[in-house]
Structure formats: C-alpha cells, structure tokens
Amino acid sequence: MSPNVSEYSSIFFPVTYNVIGFPDTSASSFGVLIDGKVTPLTTSNATFPLWSATVAGVDGKSSYKYVKLSDNALVLDQEPFLRTLGRKKVKSTLNEFYSRRVTKAKLPKLRQIYADARPPYSGAFDESQIGTIHLTADAATFADLVDNPLDDDKEDVKATFRFINGDTVYNSDKVKLKISGHDTRNFKKLSIKVKFDKKNGDTFFERPAIKLRSEVFDPTMIREKLYIDNLNALGVPSIQGAWTRVYVNGKPFGFYLMVEDIGTPYLRTTVHGGDSTPTELGSLYELGTHSLTEEATLQYTGPSTSDYNPEIYSNENLGNNTKEEPMAQFISFFKDLEDFNPTSAGGIEYWNSRLDLDGYLRSMVMEYLGGMWDGSWWRGNNFFYYFNPALGKWQYLPTDFDRTFSDWNKKDVDTTYRDFAATNLARPGFDHPMITKLIYKNKEINARFEKLLLHAVKRLFNPRVLNPRIDAYEQFIQDEVKWDYALDRTKNPGNYFNFTVSDFHQGIVGGVLDAHIGIKPWIERRAKSVPGQVRGKKIDISIDI
C-alpha cells in the first residue's frame, strides 16, 4: 500500500539528529546509526554536550540509534534499543539523551480541584522531561566548595551554565554557585543554588536563581515533586520543579530536582500570574528556624522590629515598610492575631479581610495530609508571608517539601489533625496561634478546614488518584536514580544513607531507613483516617467549595 500523499511530500528527506552525551574520553564522540550506516555527530564549546548532524535522504520509516565512537570512528558502544521518527515528515529530532528511551513522558494528570495557581508555562519546569545541566567552573575552586559545605563565608563559585532538554537549550556564561540547604550540608550529596546575573539582564526563564535539590533524605526522590503536584491541584501558589541530571566539568554530579527560589521575581511570575501590576510589590517575609529553641510562631512579642529575631523573620522585600522598621506591617498582622478571640463569631469574616484564608487552609490541609513535619504547622519552618497589594491582604507561601509523606515515627501516619503537632505546640513559648486559634478553636474556620480536608481526600489525596502518578514517576526516573546511586561520593565530607535501587522501589511501597512509611501506604492510611476524624459533622461536599 502506498504512503498517504498528504502525509509525505517525499519518502526521503533531510533530518537533523541531536543527542545529549558525555564521551568517555576527550577524543571520543557520538554518532547516529541509520540502516547500518554511521554518521558522526559534532559538538562545540557553544553546544556541548549536545551533538548534532544533518543526514540527507532519510527514509521516514527508518529506525535509528545513537552510538559512541572512538577517535578513529569505531563504534565503542551503542544504545540497546531502536528509535523511530514516526510517520510524519520531521526536520529534526528532539534533543535525545544517550541511552534514555523516553524523551517526553506521558504522565497521568491530577484532577484540578481548585483554580490553577501555577505560573504561565516555562521551558524550565517541563515535568514530562528530564533535563541536563552542565556547569563549567574552575576545578580546584569548585572542589574546595564541595569539600567545605559548612563554610558560610566561602565565596560563590563563578561558572558557566547550560540547560538542555528535549526542545530547549539555555546558556549563561555568568552564574554563581553556592551550597544550598541546611541539614543537607551535612551529607556527601550536596544541594546547589545557581544564581544568574540579574543586574545584567540574565535570568533563567525570568528566574534569577534556581535550586538543585539533592533529595538526600528520600530514597525515592519523588516526595517533593509529588507534594508540589498536590499543591498545584489544590490551587495553592507553589514553587515548581522538574528533575534533571547535573554534570560539572563534563563529569557526573548527580540527579536533582530543580526548583525555583521564592523572591520578588517569583511573586511577579507566580503570585501575580506574570502581570506587570501592581507596579510595586508588597512586603515579603521568609520564616524559618535552624534552632531547637526558636520557631517562627507569629506570636506578638512587641511593637518594634527589634522585638523579633531577623534570622527567624527575614524581610525579603520592604513593601510599605521603612528600612528602619522592616517588620512594621507584619507586626500589625501579629497583633491582629493576638487580639483575635477564637470563641467569638465572625472568624471567617475577620480573617478574610486580612488573609487569603482559603489559600492558607488548603496549605494546612496539605501539610497535614502530606506529613510535612518540617513545615509551619509542625515546626514553624519553611514558609513565606506576602502582603499582596492587589488583594489588600496577606498570602501564605510554602516551600521545601523534601521531608514529607513520612518521618521517623511509624505511628505518626495515624495521627489526627488535632494531634498532628499538639505536643510541640503545647510547649511554653511554642504555640502557633494560626493553628490553635484558627483551626483548632474557632468553630467557623474549623468547619471550613474540615470541609476542605475531606474534599481533598475524596477528590485528590487517595490511592485511586495518586498511585497512577506515583507509578509513572517510578518508571520515569528509575534509571536516573540508579545512575545517581552508582556515583562515587566517598571522598566528599559528610554523611551518606547509602540508598540502593532496591530502596528506591521499596520506599514507594514500604519503609526504608528514616523513611519508615512508604509513599503509597502513607497516602492510603492518611486518607482512610480523615472521614473518621470529621464523622458526625454535617459536611456537604456536593457543593463547590
């Protein structure tokens, strides 16, 4: 049967083949094998590690594979599978990673149960692809950074940056690298922050910085991405993330979750949806603790900025505050919280005029369901507050979700939301009034929270909805995790969990070391417990809430 004329203007046509690859030696290279014939691919300093060549007269039905070549063009290695162009006439392949079967995965979508708060699409965070980041830096300077992760005074390392995925190539000649995170600094696999030269107009898809998250506590490397997915489905403004391989000076460095950093550009792209209004952004505060003796509780302790620890309450954008009193506007919020009587009527009205209350409650629903023990509810850590001038009220912005869907205590999965952090919050000076006054004690807000909680479980946070997504992730990244776990980091300082590929799979269905509960059983048991927690209360989930 002859081919469809509308589909082919000619059976044979030129095709540009593109593969991402790191040769074993400086003299070796890559090629493409088509119908038994090898065509060498070339690269340059401006494109490496992307190798390309245009082959004339390609039969659209021909299969192909990429090969590694020696310095005299002998085939040293070849992909263990065949690729196809498909039936349509194409001018170029995607940028395909050597020996990775799938360039763009089809992932099961989660139901959008509230209005989507995600920013406009950007090539940076295409979750269907695994990106490649190649950093080039002075070898000795970068090695010194890795060898001294606890040295906060160490200067940032200058580097060049190249990001490649299936349809995007992004270059920057002037980035700065620093060690990121707090607890992860004590481990051999380090998290890295990449800062772009914003002053000279250089950003990464409008982001002046990105974080390469090591996911060192999670044997599956799935938890943080899955938590972000749930926030997106719940309509909570959230950082976005996508997995990527990272190489430094042509050598493997690790498999990471690339996420954005919360700052004023994030407010513009995500909170304000890319709008240029308001012209002036509101005040932004980063809240968190690295101490066992202090937390970001939001308790009112005085009228002046000096009454608050700047390491716990860090002003990131002044907004309507002065340099002398950068906490003034936020302190007014604390005072409103102190003055609020949770037993009085009108709680929802009171807080709706001051706070995006539904957004806050949906975030707290996820903190409980996802077992975010390093978040605001449990520990007073890892969150931001932003005064949105377009709304005239505050917004809660969560961040850092690697330690979720489990902790060190197997019993915690069965904890009710009222007991989730009850022991912690009962300590003198550690009360979190946003939880105790609003969610626990105010009847109106509590009823609203329980309605949102039950709605989330029925439509999102349950095995029927989440397990297909988890299964797809397991297939999507298992080879990347295997590659990461095989890297030799023994010379790096710090601790190491020594996770294996078996732990990767087991961490999804059962317990592994510090992740005592697998992701799937955590979701199942958490979801099953919720209806019993609100039983006997009239919660109408048939209405649009």
Stockholm file with secondary structure:
# STOCKHOLM 1.0

chainA/1-545         MSPNVSEYSSIFFPVTYNVIGFPDTSASSFGVLIDGKVTPLTTSNATFPLWSATVAGVDGKSSYKYVKLSDNALVLDQEPFLRTLGRKKVKSTLNEFYSRRVTKAKLPKLRQIYADARPPYSGAFDESQIGTIHLTADAATFADLVDNPLDDDKEDVKATFRFINGDTVYNSDKVKLKISGHDTRNFKKLSIKVKFDKKNGDTFFERPAIKLRSEVFDPTMIREKLYIDNLNALGVPSIQGAWTRVYVNGKPFGFYLMVEDIGTPYLRTTVHGGDSTPTELGSLYELGTHSLTEEATLQYTGPSTSDYNPEIYSNENLGNNTKEEPMAQFISFFKDLEDFNPTSAGGIEYWNSRLDLDGYLRSMVMEYLGGMWDGSWWRGNNFFYYFNPALGKWQYLPTDFDRTFSDWNKKDVDTTYRDFAATNLARPGFDHPMITKLIYKNKEINARFEKLLLHAVKRLFNPRVLNPRIDAYEQFIQDEVKWDYALDRTKNPGNYFNFTVSDFHQGIVGGVLDAHIGIKPWIERRAKSVPGQVRGKKIDISIDI
#=GR chainA/1-545 SS CCCCTTTCSCSEEEEEEEEECCCSSTTCEEEEEETTEEEECBCCTTTTTEEEEEEEEEETTCEEEEEEECTTSCEEEECSSCEECCSSCCSBCCCEETTCSCSSCCCCCCCCCSCCCCCSCCGGGCTTSCEEEEEEECHHHHHHHHHCTTCTTSCCEEEEEEEEETTEEEEEEEEEEEEECSGGGGBSSCEEEEEECGGGTCCBTTBSEEEEECCTTCTTSCHHHHHHHHHHHTTCCCCCEEEEEEEETTEEEEEEEEEECCSHHHIIIIITTTCCCSSSCCCEEEECCSCSSCCCCCCCCCSSGGGSCTTTEEEEECTTCCSSCTTHHHHHHHHHHHHCCTTSSCHHHHHHTTBCHHHHHHHHHHHHHTTCTTSHHHHSCSEEEEEETTTTEEEEEECCCSSCSCCSCGGGGGCCTTTSSHHHHTSTTCCCHIIIIIIIICHHHHHHHHHHHHHHHHHTSSHHHHHHHHHHHHHHHHHHHHHHHTSCCTTSSSBCCCCCHHHHHHHHHSCBTTBCSCHHHHHHHHHHHHHHHSTTSCCCTTSCC
#=GC SS_cons         CCCCTTTCSCSEEEEEEEEECCCSSTTCEEEEEETTEEEECBCCTTTTTEEEEEEEEEETTCEEEEEEECTTSCEEEECSSCEECCSSCCSBCCCEETTCSCSSCCCCCCCCCSCCCCCSCCGGGCTTSCEEEEEEECHHHHHHHHHCTTCTTSCCEEEEEEEEETTEEEEEEEEEEEEECSGGGGBSSCEEEEEECGGGTCCBTTBSEEEEECCTTCTTSCHHHHHHHHHHHTTCCCCCEEEEEEEETTEEEEEEEEEECCSHHHIIIIITTTCCCSSSCCCEEEECCSCSSCCCCCCCCCSSGGGSCTTTEEEEECTTCCSSCTTHHHHHHHHHHHHCCTTSSCHHHHHHTTBCHHHHHHHHHHHHHTTCTTSHHHHSCSEEEEEETTTTEEEEEECCCSSCSCCSCGGGGGCCTTTSSHHHHTSTTCCCHIIIIIIIICHHHHHHHHHHHHHHHHHTSSHHHHHHHHHHHHHHHHHHHHHHHTSCCTTSSSBCCCCCHHHHHHHHHSCBTTBCSCHHHHHHHHHHHHHHHSTTSCCCTTSCC
//
